[in-house]
Amino acid sequence: MNVSATDAKQKFGQIIDAAKIQPVIIEKSGREAVVVISIERFRELQAAEDAYWIAQAENGIKSGFLGTEKTAEFLKERLDAN
């Protein structure tokens, strides 16, 4: 679902309801600008990203590329940045 920023402003409650079902793309000046998604989907995406970085750190530890301390620092920096 795509809506203009003007429509989104005027119908914000409806946008929230729609975003619970599917992502809502908001356009500004005819260009896609932002996406409104449900909190559930947002948390799923966060968990997927966290899992990716954790797997990368684990691979680094296993391969000897990073030590445990550097891996922990790496993950902390990345996860805290979000």
N, C-alpha and C positions, 0 to 999 in steps of 0.2 A: 504494500500500500504506500503510495506516495502522496504527500500533501504539501502545499506551499506553507511557508513560515507564517504568512498572514492567517491562513485557515487554521493552522496549528495553534496560534495564539488565541484565536476566537473560539476554538473548539477543544481546548486543552483536555477537558474531562473525557471527551470522546476519544481523543488520541490515546490517553492512558488506557481506556477500556480496550481499544483496538490493539494496543501494544501487548496486552496480556495474551492475545491470540496469535499475533504475528508481528514481526518487526514493522515499524512505521518509519519510512524515510521522509525526512523533512527537507524540502528544497528552498533555497534562497536564491533569488534572481535566476530562477530556472535551472539551478545546479544543485545536485545532491549535496547536502551540508552535514546533516547528522542523522543518527538512527535512534529511535526510542524502542527499547526492548523491555520485556518483563524482567522483574527482579530474579525470577527463577532462571531465565536464560542467561542473564548477566552472571549469576553465580556459577552456572555450568561452564561458561566461557572462562571465568576466573580459575575454576578448578582444573580445566583442561590446560590452561597456560601454566599453572603451578606444576601440574604433573609433567609437562614437557620439560620445564627447567630442572625439576628434580631428576628426571631421567638423564638429562644432559650432564648434570653434576655427578650422578652415579657412574655414568660412562667415563667421565674424566677421572674419577677416583680409581676405577677398575683398570684403566689403561695407564695409570701412573702419570697422567698429564697434569693433574692437580693433586696437591696434598689435601688432607682432610680439613685443615684450617683454611686454606685458600678457597676450597670448595664451599665451606660454610660462609665465608665472607662474601663470596660470589653470589650465593643464593640469597643471603640477607640483603645485599645491595639491590639485587634484581626484584625480589619480592617486596621490599620496603618501598621501592620506587613506584610500585603500582598503587 
